[in-house]
Amino acid sequence: MENSYKNKTVLVISRYWPTGLSVIRSLGSAGYNVDFFASSAEKGGASIAASSKYVRQYKESVWRNVKKSDDPFIMNNLLEYAREQTEKAVLLPTDDYVAYFIDKHKEELGPYFLMSYVRSDEPYSISELMSKALQIKMAEEAGLNVPETRSVYLENPILIPEDIGFPCFCKPYESVSGYKGEMAKCNNREELKKHLQFLKDRISGRDVLIQEYLDIDYEIDMSGVCLRDKIIIPGVIKKSHIAIHERGVTLGGTILPISAIESVKENVITMLKSTGFVGMFDLELYVVGEKIYFGEINFRSGGPYFSYFLNGVNLADIFAKHLYGEEITKEETEIKEFGKTFINEYVAWKECLNGYLSFSQVKELLSSADYKLLESRADTVPTEKFNDEIKKKITDQRIKKIKRNTFKTVKKIAIPVLEFIKGYPQRNPFRKNKKEVTFAVVFGRNYSSNLCISRSLGIAGHEVEMIRLTSKRIRYKDLFRQSFPEAHSIYTKAFYTCSQANNGTRVFELLMELADTEHKKCLFPTDDVSAYIADQHYDELKEYYYLPDIDKQAGKIIKFMDKALQKDIAIECEVNVPEGYMIRIANGSYEIPQQLTYPCFIKPNVSRRTSKKRMRVCNTQMELKEELDSIAAETELDILVEEYIPIKNEISILGISCSGEAFCAGGFVAEMTGNSARRGVSAKGRMLSYEDSIMIFDMVKPLFNKINYTGLFDIDLIESENGDIYFIEINFRYGASGYAITQCGNNLPEMMLSYMRDGELPKIDESKIKGDKTFVSEKILVEEYEEGYIDKKTMLNIINKADIFFIKNDLDPQPFKYINWAKKKRLKKTVNKKSI
């Protein structure tokens, strides 16, 4: 029967285009004017659904950040669209993100649209009903079985209840900004801790659910409509196939009558009524033996929704009619024939592309099903576009597989040749005396820091393996073009490159591969990123490595990397700090404190998250606003804004802390620092005398009594023009200029290794802490020259006059030769490029 409301309009809004297409087709076939808005992660992400013949008007906003559900483009589009309409249109969301977004903005959207709502006599909003904890409470009150559930808050440190049983199932409270990959079965406490850390790294400061793991026989999905006066559930879906890549998503199933859940039917209806919700819903149940457990409710149309339409019930039409006040007949709510099977081909092919189903298995599933959810004889263009896209992806995947297998074969032959040509890795896996020789692993992004620690340990007789962290994965063809001076050192016994992407996951995996089950190695991070990775995985690494820590707890060093927290502790210890304020940049917005004075100095609150080029002086509020706008356009960040103090000297004090007992090994004054990404890093420095070093160190030493740190440290301070000393920050790793301390006679890395391995407290030779010696960092100077901040004559003059070098070394000459060769090549390319 043709819908008498065919001239009415429904606006479908979606971030997940397959479900959006299902709703578009069902409404279009019922005679509505269907408009489509898509919130996509990338441009053209919903183009297949938009190609439907039923779509009258289409708009797309690209918004990657769904953490806060605050897409400004969608809101602007909705209000602009509403002003063009002569009467209210139905607004229909098809996924959690847009359902949450619409509910959060219901006050602004209500005057223009008809949409899902919660009855005014109920205490909750739709977004509040999305909380799984609240759903579990309502399910229990309705008499439904629910798995035993606990909650954990994702903070530092993550506190896991002691009485949790294993295996357990972990999932987020809300799925608005999450995804199915956030759900996981955890067989033991270590697996649970690792998964909770993964969830925290993705979005911290939220609750997650830990549930009793159910050995499920099968799952049931049901779609329906909650009206003001009744609940419509035409039938249920017994899931026959469930996705693995997107855990829990329905891949295929069979339509069964409501009698399949007769034992809990009334309980389900009671629960749905208790929510006060009016709109389309999707509800999941788990069957375990004779028991049926509640899973969750989604307050929008579900993924398998179109299977109901293919079996004769148009749920979207029923809901639209209800909003428009039209009567709904009994025939429209009844499925005439049960037992039909369906396959969601979008999910099936996604499983194939991710390696969980073979090409032939997908073909077999598609041929055996009665219905395919993306197939429509009346609306063929989206189906054809989808099939073309899948063919291309399958072809591309096969080509990549051929390339990958070919590469593996060539790799066996090419790597030994490559190592011979490049001169590394200089692998020496055989220890002459395992009891006397200690292996160390040095890792970080800065080749100069890596080399300096490697030399410090090497001259003391220790074997050193080195990992250079890179921003992206290094391919073997790139090894001929990349600069790895530290790999050529006689003290580097094995050299690896590893991408720091994916929050350091690859680095952690490599460290576990290098672990020795019989003899612990000592781990030396050389920058904030490597220190973060080591501390993040402290619990897993401590079994195989001696490594820095605070209170022997994972995440504690990360916590104290916060400059604002360090400043608070310094103030407690009556140490001078520049007055400052925190500005949090989130979702492209921020607020500047009115009490700020100018000029001011800004810097990231946590250094590892951004470049040093973010540090700068802002003379006016306009300059500050321009800089903050620039940051807001690229990322979310906490910015520390401090009073500007005219600097006479930048000072660094280096030392070692043994469970909070700190020892000073000397310090230096930076006479020349770098620019841009090297801002604040010493290119040239002058060593401090023992008296000056200890006098400054004694001011900040109380901080280490508050922070129970074990490891090497580098304290940054400034001396103002009037002679006052201000604390800036503690770096919980060896400073980039730490090799100057070793060259003066106090080998801090060797002392750290001895303490961690044998418990031997460091013995600082005070007679070696002498002032007036100068050092240079050749790496920084060459980069300054390369970018045009100094000329070649100035660079060579500074190097020739120095007493201490970081790269140049008569006993280990190859790294210095290599850095010169590499830089000259790069400079030649730069000059050629500029001259074209």
N, C-alpha and C positions, 0 to 999 in steps of 0.2 A: 504494500500500500504506500502511495506517495505521501510524503510528509507535507501536511498543510502549512507547515512553517518553513517551506523551502526558501522563502525570500529572507529568512533570518540569517544572521551571520555568527559564525563561531571562529574565534581566533585560537589556533593551536600554537602553543609555545613549548619548545623542546630543546634539550641539549643532547638527547639520544635519538638520532634520526629514525632508526627502525620502528620504535614505538610511535614516534610522531607520525610516520607514514601510515601506520595501521589506523590511527585515529582519524587522519585526514581522509583516507579511503572510505572508512565506515560512515563518516559524516557527509562526505561528498556524494556517496551513493544514495544517501537519504534525502538529498536535495538541498542541503544547506550551502550558503556561500561560505567557503572555507578560506581563511587567510592563515599564513604560517610565518611565525617568527622563530628564528633559531639562535640559540646562544652556543656558539661553536668554539672549540679550543684552537682551531686554525681556520683560515679562510677557505670557504667552499666545503666545510665539513658536513653540511646538511644538503648539499646540492642534489643528491639522489632523491631525497624526500621532496625537495622543492620542485622537481621535474614532474610531479604528479599532475595529471590533467585536472584534478579537482582543486588545485591551489590557484586561487584568484590573485593573491598578492603575497609577495615573499620579501622578508627582510632578514638580514643576518648581522649579529654583532659578534665580534671575536673577542673573547675574554678568557684568558688562561687561568687566572687566579680565582678559584671557587672556594677558597678557604673561608671567606667572610660572606659569601653569597650576596655580593653587593655590586652587581654588574650595572654601571651607570648607563651604558648604551641601551640595554634592554628597557630601562625605565624611561629614557628619553623617547625611544621608539614607541613604547606603549602609550605615553601621554600624547605624542604627536598623532598616533593612529586614532586615539579616542576622540580627539578634536575634529577629526574628519568624518566621524560617524553621526548619522541622524538619530539613532537610537542605540540603546545598550546592546553590546555583543556579548556572547558567552566567551569567557576566557578559560581555556582548558590546558592545564599543565600535564606533561607526560613523564616527568622524572622528578626525583627528590629535590634536585637543585632548584628548578624553576618553581616547584610547589612551595618550597621554603621561601624563595624570593618573593613570590606573589603574596604569601601570607604576611610576610614582614612589611609589605607595602600596601596592605589591604585598605588602610585609611585613605591613601591617595588614589587607589584604583577603584574603590567601591562605587564612587559616583558615576563611573563610566562603563563598568562591566558587571555581568552576572557571572558568579564564580562559586567554587566550593566554599563552604563556611562551616563554622561550629555554631550550634544553636545558642542563642544569647543566654539561656539559663544554665549553660555549662561553664565550668571555671577555666577550661584550657583553650589555647589557640591551636591551629593546625601544626605550627612549628613545634609547640610544646608536646603535642601528641606524637611527634616523630621520635621522641626519646624512647629508646628500647627499655630503659628502666621503668618508665611510666607504663609502657605497654605490658610489661611483665606483671606489674602490680595489678593492672586492670584485668589481665587474663586470669590471675589467681583469684581475684574477687568474683569473676564470672564462673569459677569452678573448673577452669581449664588446667591441664597439667603443664608445668613449665620446668625446664632444667634448673637445677640449683645454680644460683648466680651470685657472683661477687663483682665489685667494681674496684678499679685501680686508677689513681690519678697520675698522669704522666708529668712528673716533675723531677728535679734533681735532689736526692736520689729517688729512683722509682722503688716504692715500698710494696713488696709482694706479700700478701697474707701467708702466714706459715701453714695454715690448715687447708690450703688448696689441694684438691686431689688431682691426680694425673692418670690418663691424658685429660686435657681440658680444651675448650674451644674459646678463642679470643676474637672479639670483634668490637668495632666502635659503637658508642651510644647512638650516634646519628650517622646517616649515610649521605648527608648533604654534600660535604666536601671530601668524603671518603670514596673508596671504591672496593670492589669485591676482593682484591688482592690484600686488603687489610685484615681479612678474616683468615684465621689459621688454626690448625690443630697443633697443640704443643704436648709432646710426650713426656717432658720432664721440666724441671725448674730452669735449667739452662736454656732450653728452647723457648720457654715462655719469656725469660728475661731478654733474650735476643730479639724476639718479636716485639716486645714492648718498647725496646730501644728503637727499633725500626719505626714504630708508630710515633714515638716521641720526636724522632728526627724529622718525620714528615710534618706533623703538626703537634707541638707541645702544648702543655697547659689544658688538657682535656681529659675526660674520663673514658675508660674503655671497660667493656664487660668481659668477665672470665666465667664461662659457663661449664657446667658438667658436660663432658663429652658423651653424646648419645650414639649408640651403634644403630643407626637408622636403617630400617628395612626399605622404606621408600618415602618420598616427599609428596605433599599435596599442595597445589596452588589453586586459589580460587579468586576470580575477579567478580566484581558486582557493583551495585550502586546503593548507597545509603540515601533514602529519601526522608523527608520529615516524618512521615507516618509509617514507613515500612522499609525492610531490607530486602533487596532483590539479589538472589544468588541462583542463577539459572542451572549451574552444575559445577563440578569441580574437575581439576586436571590432575591426573596421576602422572607424575613425572617419570618418563621412561629413560631419559638421558639428561645428565646434568653436566654443565661445563666445568672444566678443570682450570682453564686459564683464568676465566672470570668466575671464581668459585661460587657455586650455588645458582648461577643463572640457568634458566630452563632452556635446554636444547631441544627436547622433544617430549611429547606426552600424549595421553589419551583422555578424551572428554568422558566423564562419568556422571551419573545422576547424583544429586545431593545425598541420597541414601548411603553413599560410600562413607560419609562421615556422620551417619545418623546418631551415633552415641554422643557426639559433641556438638551437633547442629545447633541446638538451643543455646548452649553455652557460648558458641561463636556469635550468634545473633544478639544475645544478652550483652556481650562485650562490645560489639559494634554500636549498639544503642547507647551504652554507657559513655561512649566518646562524645556523643552529640554531633558527630560529623555528618555533613550532607555533601555527598560527592561520590566520585568513582574511587574504588579501593582495590587493593590487591593484597591477599592474605596468604601466609604460608603456614602449613602444619607438617609435623614429622610423625611418621608411624613407626613405633618401636614395639614389636610383638603385638600385644592386644591393646597397648596404650597409644593414644594420640596426643602429641605435645604441641603447644603453641610455639610458633616461630617468630613471626613479626607481621606488622601491617604496614603497607605503603599507601599513603593517602593520595593516590593518583592511579591512572591506568597502569597495568603491569605489562611486562614483556610479552607474555603469551596471550595478551588481550585479544588479538585478532582471531584466535581460534574460536572464540565465542561467535564472532561475526560470521565466520565461515560455516558455523553450525546453526545459523539462523537467528541469533540474538544480537542486536545492535545496542550495546551498553551505552556508548557515547550519545546515540540518538535519544535513548531513554532519559539520560541525565539532562540533555539540552531541553527536551520536552518539559521535564519537570520544572526547570528554571523559567521557561516561558509560560508555565501554567497550563499546559495541555494535558489532557487525560491520557493515561497509559493503559493499554488493554492487556489482559492476561496473556493473550497469544504472543504478544511482543516479548514476553519474558520467559517463554518456554522453549527449550531445545527439543526438537521433534525426534532426533535420532542420536543415540549415544554410542560410544565405542569407536568413534573415528579418531585416527591418529594424525599428529602433525609434527613437522620439523621446522625449527627456526633456522633457516639456511644462513643467516648472518652469523649466528653463534657457531654453527657447524663449521663454516669456512674459517672463522677466527681460530677455532680449535685446531684446524688443519694447519694454518699458517704458523701457529705457535708450537707445532710438533706433537699435539695430543691425539690427533686423528690423522690417518693416512688419506691420500686423495681417493683411493678406492673405497675406504670406509665411509667417507662423506657421500660419495655417489650412491653407495648401497643404502644409506639412511634416507637420502632424498627420494630414491626410486621406490622405497617400501612404504613411505608415508602417504596417507590419504590427502593431506593438505600441506602446502608449503606457505609459511606466513608472509613471505615477500612476493609471492606470485599472484598476479591478478590479470585475468583475461580482459577485464574492462579498463585496466590502467597499466599498460605494458611498458611504458618508457622507463619508470624507475627500476623495474625488473631487469630490463635490457642493460641499463647503465650499471646496475650492481653486478650482473654477470660479466660484463666487459671489465669492470674493475677487478673482480676476482681472478679472471683469466690472466690479466696483466700481473697481478701480485704473485700468482702461482708460477708464472713464467720467470719473473724476476727472482723468486726464491730458488727455483731450480738452477738458474744461472749462477747465483751466489753459492749454492752448494757445490757446483762443479768447480768454481774458482777456489772455494775453501779447500776442497779435497786436493786440487792441483797444488795449492800453496803448501799444504802439509807435506806433500811428496818433495817439492822443490826445497822446502825448509831444511829437510834432513841433509841435503847436499850443500845448500847455500850458507847455513850458519857457520860451519867450521871455516869455510872460505872467508866469510865476513869477519870472523874473529881474528883470523890471520892478518887480513888487510888492515883492520882497525887497531889491532894490538890489544884487544880486551874482549871478553872478560879474562883476567888472569886467574883462572880457577885453580885452587889448591885444596882439594877436599880431604887430603890425608894429613892428619895431625901427627907430629912426631911424638908428642907426649901429651895425651889428653888431660892429664892432671895439672900440668903446668901452663899449657896454652889456653887462654880464654878467648872465645870468639865473641866479637861484637858486631852488631848490625847498626849502621849509621844510615839514616834516611831523612830526606827533606828536598825542598825545591831549589835551594841555592847551592850551586856546585862549589863555591868558595867555602861555605860553612861545612859542607860534607867533607871536602878535602882536608880542612883544618882539623876537624875532630879525628878523621882517619889517620892523619899524620901523628897527632898527639898520642893516639893509642898504639899506632904502629911502632913508633920509636921506643915505646915501653915494652914491646915484644908481643903484643896481642894481634891476633888475626882479625881482619876487618872485612865484612861483606857490606856492600853499599847499594842503596836503592835511591835512584833519582826520581822524584815525583814530578809528573808532568800534568799539564792541564787537560790534555787529551791523549789517547792511546798512541804510542809511537809504533809506526809500521817499520818493517825491516828496511824498506827502501829509504826511509827517512833517516836511518842511522848514519848514512853517508853525509847527510846535510846538517845534522844536529851537532851541537857542541857539547862534548862530555869530557872536559879536561880531567876531572877527578878520576875517571876510569883508567887513566894512564899512569896513575901513581903506583909506585912500587909497593905501597902499603895496602892497596886495594886488591884483595884476593879473589873477589867475585863482584861483578857489577851487574845491576839490573835496572831497567826503566819500568815505571809503573804509573798508570793513570790514577790521579786522585779523584776522578769522577765518581758519581754514585755514593757520595759521602764517605769516600775512602774504603769502600767495600773491597775493591781489587787489591788495595794495599794490604788490608788485613788478611786477605786470602793468601797473598804472597808471603807475608810474615809467618803464617801458619805452615806454609810449605817449607820455609827455611828453618822451622823450629827443630831442635834436637831433643829427642825424648830422653836421652841419657845425661846430657850436660846443658845446663842453662846458658843462654847467651845474654849479653848485656845490650839493651836497646837504647840508642841515642837519637831522639828526634832533634832536628836542627832548626825548626821554625814552628810557627803557631799551628799550621795545618797538620804537620806530622805529630806535634804534641797532642793535638785534638784527637787524631786517629788512635794514637797509643792509649790515651786516657779513656776514650769511648769504649775500647775493647779490652780494658784492663783485666777484667775477670777471666777472659779467655787466654790472654797473653801471659799473665803472671805465672802460669804453670811452666812456661818454657823460657821466659825472659826475666831478667832483672830490669825494671823500668821505673821511671819517675812516678810518684804518687802523692796524694794528700789523704791522710788517714786510711791508706790502703783501700780506698773505695773508688769504683769506676765513676767517672763524671765529675769528681771533685775539682780536678785541675781545670776542666772546662768551665765549671762554675766560677772559679776565681780568676779566669781570664777577663771577666767583666771589670772594666776600668772603674766604673761607678762603685762597684762593691769594694775594690781595692782602695779607692779614695775614702770610703766610709771607715774602713779598718784603719787607714792612716790617720784619719781625724781622731778616732778613738785612742790611738797611740800618741796623740799630740804632735803629729808630724805636719809640717806646712804642706798644703795642697792648694792649687789654684781653685778659686770659687767657680762652680760650674752648674749646669742644668742639663737634663736629658730631654732630647726631642725625639719622639718616636714617629718614624715615617711608616705609614701603613695605608694600603689601598689608595696610594697617590695623594694622601693628605697628611697634614701635620699642624702643630700649633706652636708658635714662637712665644716663649715666656715674655711677659711685658717688662719684667724687671731686668732683662738683659742690658748690659752696657756695651758700648762699642769703642774701639775695635774689640773683637772677640776671636777666639781660636777654636776651630771645629775639627773633630776627628771621630772615626767610628768607635763606638763603645767596645766592640770586640774586633780586634785587628784581622783575624783570620778570614772574616767574611768579605773583606774588600781590600782595595789597594791603598797604599800610603798616599797616593795622589789625592785622596779625599781629604787629607789634612791641609788646612790653609787658614790664613788670617782673613777675616771679613771686617772691613772698616765701617760698614753701615748696615742697617737692617735690610736695605735693598740688595746689597751684595750677599748677605746671608740667605735671603729669600731666593735669589737666583741659584745659589749653590744647592739649596735644599730642593728646589724644583727640579734641578738636573738629576739629583739622586732619586727623587720620587718617581721620575719618568722611567727609571731603570730597575729599581729594586725596592724592597722594604728593609729598613735599617734603623738601628738606634744610634743617634748622633749625640756625642758629648760636646756641649758648647761651654768653653771655659773663658774666664777673664784673660785678656791678652797681657802677658808679662814680658816686657822687653828683656831679651835674653843676653846675658854676658857670656855664659858658657853652657854647653850641653854636656852632661856628665853621665858616665856609665860605671857602675860598680859590679864586678863579677865575683861569683863565689859558689859555694856548695852548701846545701842544707841537708842535715842528717836528722830526719824526724823532728824538724823544727829548730834544731840547734844549727845556727848559720855561721859560716866561716867566710871571711873576706880574703880574696887572693889578689886584690888590687883593683885599679880602675884607670880610667882615661878621660881626657877632655877631647871632644870632637873639634878639630880645627877646620875641617871642611866636610860638609855633608852633601848627599846627592839631591837630585831634583826629581820631580814627577813621581814615578812609582818607587823611587829610591829615597824619597824625602825622609830626612832624619837619620839615614844610614850613613855611618862614618866612611868617608873616602880617605881621610887622613886624620890621624889623631896623635895626641901627646900623652904618654903614660904619667900617672900621678905617683907621687911619693907615698911611702907607707903611711906617714903621718896624715897626709891629706886624705888618703883612701879610707883609713880607719875612722877619722873624724867624721866623714860623711856617712860611712856605713853605720856607725853607732847611732846616728839619728833615726835610721830606718830599720835597724835590727829588731826592735820590738815587734814589727809586723810578723816576723817569722815565728814568734811565740804564739801568735794568734792563728797562724796558718801552719799546720803540721806537715810541712812539705819535705819531701825527700827527692833531691835531684839538683842539677846545676841551675843556676839562675843568673839573670842579667837585670839589674835595676837601673831604670832611666830616671834622671833627675835634671833639673835646670837650676842655674845660678842666675839670679836677676841682676840688673845693673847696680842695685844697691847692696849686693852681696848676700841676699837671702837665698837659702836652698829650698827648692820645692820638689816634692815627690811627684813623679808622673805615672810610672807603672812598674810592675814586676813582670818580666818574661820568664815563664817556667820552662826554660830550655837554655842551652848555651848561646850566648849572643853571637852575632855575625862577626864581631871583632874579638872573640874570645881567644883566638890563636896568639894574639899579642901577649896574653898572660902566660901561655905555654912557653913562648919564645923567651920570656923573661925569667923562666925557671920554675914556675909552679904549674905542673901538668894536671889541671882540674879533671879532664876526662879520665885519666888514669886513677886519680884519687877516688872519683865517683865509682868506677868499676871495682876498686879494692874494697870500698865501703859496702857496696851492694853484695859482693861475692863473699867477703870475709868478715864484714862488720868492723873493719879497721877505720877508725876516725881519721880524717885528713890531717896532715901535718904541713901547715903552710910555712914556707920558708920566708920569714919577714925580711930577711936581708936581700932577697931577690926582688922585692917590691921597691923599685927605684924610679924616680921621676926623670923627665926630660928626654927619654927615648921616644922616637917618633915611629909610627907605622903607617903603611898604606894598604888599601884594598885595591889591588890591580883591577879586579872585576868591576868595581864601581867606577873607577877612573876611566877605564876603556868605554864603559857604557855612557858616561858623561860626555866623552869625546865623540862617540858614535852619534849621539843625539844633538851635538852642537853646543853643549854648555861650556866646554873648554876646548882650546886648540891643542894640537899634537905637541907643540913645544912645551906648553904648560904641563901637560900630562907626563911627559918624559922627565921634565925637571923635578916634579914632585916625587916620582918614583926613584930617581937617582939620588935624591937627598935623604931618603928614609933609612932608618936603622933596622926596621922589621918589615918583612914581606909576608903576605898570606899565600901567594902562589909561587913566586920565585924561590927556588930552593936548590942549592948545589948538590945535596944528597938525593934529591927527587926532582930532576930537571924537566921531565917530560910534560907535566901539566902546564908549566909556564910556556914551553915551546908551542904547545897545542893551542893555548888560548890566544897567543899572538897570531898564529896561522889562521885560526878560525875567525878572529875579529877582522883581520885584514881582508879576508874574503868577503865578509859581510859589509865592510865599509866600501869596498870596491863596488859591490852591487848597489849600495845606497847611492853612491856618487853617480853611477851610470843611470840609475832610475831618475835622479833629479835632473840630469842633463838632457834627458829626452824631451 
